[in-house]
Amino acid sequence: MSGLLAAFLTSFVITLLIIRFKHLHERFSADSDLTGPQKFHKAAVPRIGGISIVLGLLAAILIKTFDLGLGNAELTLLACAIPTFAIGLTEDLTKKISVRQRLFFTAVSAACFIYVLGPQITSLGIPFVDLLFTIPFFGTLLTIFAITGLANAYNIIDGFNGLSSMVGIITLLAIGYVAYTLGDTTIIFLSLVMAGAILGFFIWNYPQGLIFLGDGGAYLIGFWIACLSVWLCYKHPEISPWFALLINGYPIMETLFSIYRRKIHQGKNAGAPDGIHFHTLIYRRILRATHFDSALSANARTAPYLWILAGLSVTPAVLWSQSTPILMGACALFVGSYIWVYRRVVRFKTPGWMRV
């Protein structure tokens, strides 16, 4: 409990200080581009919220280490995350780091996690496909790819106030709950302190968007969740490998569908930004045309739609975490539902239950 409080309070206070003294650093830290296809804020906003989260994690882990004489695995995971966070923060400050460079450094973090702590994907729960894991280093390379991809996925969905951060909190609480049922205190701790650190930031980010996660924060959250997802399945073989996939269903689906849309459907660079992500469509086709008098603007009203969507994949993952056939079916149902709703919205045929 002390670690959770430390993570939350440290993140909360540091975020407040970043906002309070933004005039001292905003020429470096602020997102001043108001014209891009994924830009929906109307004033320059600091995009270094990841600093608050990483300091919250550090505070919580140090307290656990000093109080209990433990924390080797926890400190190691945080150390492994440094390349991911550092390259993201560098992009937040310089705006000159390419997607390829960010992915490379995230892959380095993933490789460090596997090398030092050992967890990796060892099965997909499909007999003939699992023969691939007999190939040397196949599991290692697949794990690096999966962790790197999910870290990037959280950056992709970080488009509106509270979206990426709350999806992260929902997922972490779900992982923490499953770890609790298994008695895994390490993953419980790592899930809760990250959720607490994100919450300290979230209070200032939602609904008014006083600060953004930035690439540093989004990549850090995605990397952390990916590592815990793999680690939980690795330590507890009774957990289906499809749990790790479905618990992260929304960001994974958003990423894969974005790649398909850009590369195959549009013939464009898969890494180029565009304005037709699912969250962008909800904002433009459903909410922007509606007049809101309250402080809960169209921007802030966008995220809850996607929180619910994330919950639709997280819930079956938690309820049937040990059943590969059920999770495979739930995954197929989620993918089909995502595509159906996306097609309806993009064709101006939004279902009535989605309208305000």
N, C-alpha and C positions, 0 to 999 in steps of 0.2 A: 504493500500500500504506500509506503514511503517513497518508493521509486516512481510509482504512478503520479503521486502528488508533485514530486520534484520535476518530472517531465512536463506536466501540465503547467505548473507555476513558472518554471524557467522559460518555457516557450511563450507563455502569456506575457510575461514581463519584457522579454527581449523583443517580441513583436511590437509591443507598445512603445518601446524606446526607439525602434527603427522608424515607426510612424511619426513619433513626436519630433524626432530630429532629422526628418527626411530632407530638410533644406540643406543639411550638411553633406549629403551624399547623393541626392537625387540626380545630379548630372551624370553619375555613373550607374546608379542602381535603378532608375525609373524606366518604366516602359512608356516611352514618349511617342511611339508609333501608333497613331490613332486611325490609320487608313488601311491597314492590311485586311485580308479576307476573314481573319479570325480575331479581329480587334473590335471589342464592343464597349470599351470604357471611353469616357469623354474627357479625361484629364490624365496627366502623367501620374503613374502609380508605382511605388517601389516594388520590384519583382525579386526580392531577396528573402522571402519568407522562409526559405529552406534553412537559413542560418538559425532561426529560432528553433526549428525542429531538430536539427543536429545537435544544438547545445542542450535542448531538453533531453535528448537521448543520452548525451554524455553525462549530464547531471544525475540522471536516474541510475545509470550503470555504475558510476563512481560511488554513489551512495550504497548500492548493493555490495560492491566490492569491499568497501571500508567496513560496512556493518556486519557482513557475513563471511568475509574472507573468500568470497566466490567471485565469479564474473569473468573467468577466462574466456569462455565461449562468447559471452555477451560483448566483451571488449574486442574480441577477434572479429566478430561480425561487423562491429562499427568500424574497425580498422579496414576491413575489406571494402566497406562502402565508400571510403575516402576518394578513390579515383572517380567513381560515379558522381559523387556530390561535387567534387572539385571542378570537373570539366563542365558540369551544369552551371555552377556558380560563375565560372569564367565566362560562359556564354551570357549569363544574366548581366554581367558587368561590362563586357566588351561588345556583345552582339556580333561576334566574328567567328564563332565556332560552328563548324558544319555539323550536319546530322551524322555524317560518317565518323567524324572525330568523336562525337559524343557516344556513339555506339561502340567504337573501339575501346574507349576507356571503361565503359560499362562492362564490356566483355572481359577486360582485365580484372575488374572487381569480381565478376562471376567466377573466373578461373582461380582467383585467390581464395574465394569462399570454398570452392570444391577442393582445392589443394590442401588448405589448412584444416578445414573442419570435416571434409569428407563426403557430405551429402551430394547425391546426384540422382537423376532419374534412372531407374533400373528396370522398369517395366511400363508398358502401356495397357496391360490387361487384355491384350489381344494375342492369342497363342502364336500364330504364324509371324505376325509383326515383331513379336518379342524375340524372335531369332536374331534380329538385327543387333541386339545387345550383346551377342557373342562376338561381334566385330570389335577389335581393340579400339578403345577411345570413343566408340559411338555414343555411349551414355554420357560421357563427359562433354562431348561437342553438342549433343542435344540439350543438355542442361545449360550450357553457356548460352546457346541460342535462345532458349526459353526465358532465362532470367533477363538477358539483354532486351528481348522483345517486349517483355512485360514492363520493364522500366521505361522503355520508349512509349508503350501504350498509355501509361499514366500521364506522360507529357502530351500525348495526342488528345486525351479527353479533358485536359486542363484548359477549358475554354470559357467557363463562366464562373461567377462567384460561388464558391462552396462545392463545385462539382467534383473535381478530382479528390479533394481532401475528404469529403464525406463518404465517397465511395471507398476510399482507403480505410476510414474508420469502420464502416460496415464490415468490410472484408476482414480486417484485423480482429474485430470482436468475434466474428464467426470462427476464425482460425483459433483464437484464444479459447472459445467454448469447446471446440473439438479437442484441443489439447488438454483442457480441464477434464473431460470425460476419460482421457487416457492417462491422467496423472502426470503429464509432462510439464514440470514447473518451469523449465528453461523457455519453452516456446510460449507458455502462458505469460511469463514476464516480458519477453521480447514483443509480443503482440500488444499487451496492454500499455507498455511505456511508449511505444510508437503511436498508439491511438491517443494517449494522453498528450503527447507532444503535438500531434496534429490538431487536437482540440484546442490547445492554447493558441495556435495560429488561427484556427477556423473562426473563433469568436470575433476576430478583427477582420477576417476576410468576408464573412457572410452576415448580413446581406449586402452591405454597402461597398465592399471591395476596396477597403482602405489599404490593402497590401495584397500582393500576389505570391503564389508559391514560387514562380519562376522555374526554370529548367532544373536548377539545383534541388529544389524541394520535390518536384514531380518525379524526377529520376530517382531520388533517394527513396521516396515512398514506394515506387514500383519495384525497385531493387529489393527493398526490405521484405515486402510482401511475397515476392517471387522466391526469395531464399527461404522464408518460413514455410511456404507452400511445399517446396521440394523437401525441406528438412523434415517436416511432419510426416510425409509419406515415406521417406527413407528410414526414419527411426521406428515407424509403426507400420509394418507391412500389411496389417489388417485394414489399413486405410486404402481405399481404391486410388490408383494413380489419376483417375478421372476426377477425383475430388479437387486436386490442384488445378485442373483445367476449368471445371465448372465454377469453383469459388471465385475465379477471375474472369467469368464469362463475358461480362460487358466490355471491359477494356480490350480483351483479346478479340472479341467480335468486331468492335469498332475499328481496330487496327487492320485486321484481315480484310474487312469490307472496304476500308479506305484504300488499301493496296490494290484490291480488285478494281475498284471504281476508277482510280487514277491510271493504273498501268494497263489494264485490259480494256475496260470500257471506254476510257477517254484517250488512251495512248500517250499519257503524260508521265513525267517523273514521279515515281511512287513516293518520294520524300518531299515533294513540293506541297506547300499549304494550299488548302482550298476552302471554300465557304459552304460545303454541303455535307459536313459531318451531321450525324443524327442530332446532336445538341444544337447545332447551328440551324437546322431545319425547324426544330421545335421553336426556337426563338423567333425566326423570321416568318414562319408560316402560321404559327398559332398564337404567339404572345406579343410580338412587336406591334401588331395592328390593334391591340387592345389597350385602352387608356386606363392607367393606374394612378390613382391619387395618393396612395400610400407610399411609404419608403420602400416597400417590397416591389421593386421595379420588374420589368420584363426580364432583365438580366437575372435577377435573383430568383424569379419564378421558374426559370428554365431548369435549374439543377434538380429540384424535387422529382421531375419526370424521370430523370436518369437515375436518381437514387432508388426509385421504385423498380426501374428496369434492372438495376444491379441486384436488388433484392430477389428478383425472380430467378436468378441463377444461384445466388448464395443460399437461399432457403433449401432447395432440394439437395444441394451439396452437403449441408449440415445434417439434414434429416436422414439421408441415406449415404453417409460418408463411406460405408464399408461395402456398398453394393455396386459393383462395376456395371452390371446390366441396367439397373435403374438410372444410374448417373449418365450412361451413354444415351438412354432414351430421353432423359431430361435435357441433355445437351442438344440433341437433335430438335427437341421441341422449342428450346430457347432460340436456336439459330433460325428455325422456321418462323417463329413469332417476330423476331427482330427484322428479318427481311420483309415479311408481310407488312408490318407497321411502317417501316421505312418507305416501301413502295407506295403505300397509301398517302403518306405525308408528302413525298416528293411530287406526286401527281395531283396535288391539291384535292385529295379525297380523304382528308383526315377523319378518322372515326369520331363520332359525336362524343364519346366518353373521354376523349382527350382534350376537348375544347374547354376553355375557361367558362 
